[in-house]
């Protein structure tokens, strides 16, 4: 679904590909620090499972897999920093890096908070059967915001405390809300 991820702070474009015939994937980092030259390949990481770029922060690139694993690569060298197996299936698409933590929720039934430096799971919230999110949530004001589709007739907008995982509020969306990208600004 997504062609790649650009990190302004690292001046790199990260892309991924998967070759089903060889069962081999790769993450590529292109150096965009000099816009007057074609971008050289900064590094290549060979992935052992289909991986999707989630987001970046604090010099690291975060990826999720179809096997429920999340891992972090050093954005400068491409070396793996940590790898953690999540508590549910696909960990792809929707992720947020906020205040040193990685939050994932898409195509899983949980909102999970990982320590960005170690990969340790700090908290996890079970959203319910078939409660998944498809695209990117948002962060701000000490909270994580995301949408879900659940088994009842509408989607929900959630706000979790970013540190504890406590649900601050949950509001019905009254429409099929999972395929949205969230934004937060000016207290809204």
C-alpha positions, 0 to 999 in steps of 0.5 A: 500500500505504501511506497516508502517513508521519508525522514526529514531528520535523517534526510533519508527515503526508506523503501521496501520490497518483497520477492515472493518467488525467492521469499526475500525482502529488503529495506532500502535507505537512500541518502537525500542530504544532497538534492543536487545529486541522484540519491545514493543507496545508504544501506540495504537490510535483508528481511526474513519476512514480509516487512512494512515500514511503520514510521521513524523517530530518534534516528531509528526506522520501525517496521512491522511484519505479517507474523506480528513482529515489530523491529527497529533499525538504526536509520544511519547504518541499517543494523537491527537494534531490537525485535519484539513479537507482538501479541497478535497478527499483522503489525503493519500500516498504522504506527505512531512514534511519540515521546520515545515510544512506538504505538501500533494498532493497524490490522491487529485487535490491540493498541500496543505501546513499545519502548522505542529504544528497547522494544519492550512492550510497555502496555497493551489495550485489547480493542475487541474482536474485529476491532482494527485500524487501517491507517495512521492515528495521531498523537498530542496532548499526552494522548494517542488517537486512533479509529477502529472498526468493531462488530457493532454497527459503527466505528469508534474514535479512541483517545488513550493516555500515552503513558498508561494506556488508559482509555481517556475517551471513546466516541462513536464514529457513526460511519465506517471509520477505519480507513481514515488518517487522524490529525490533531491540532489546537486541542481538536 
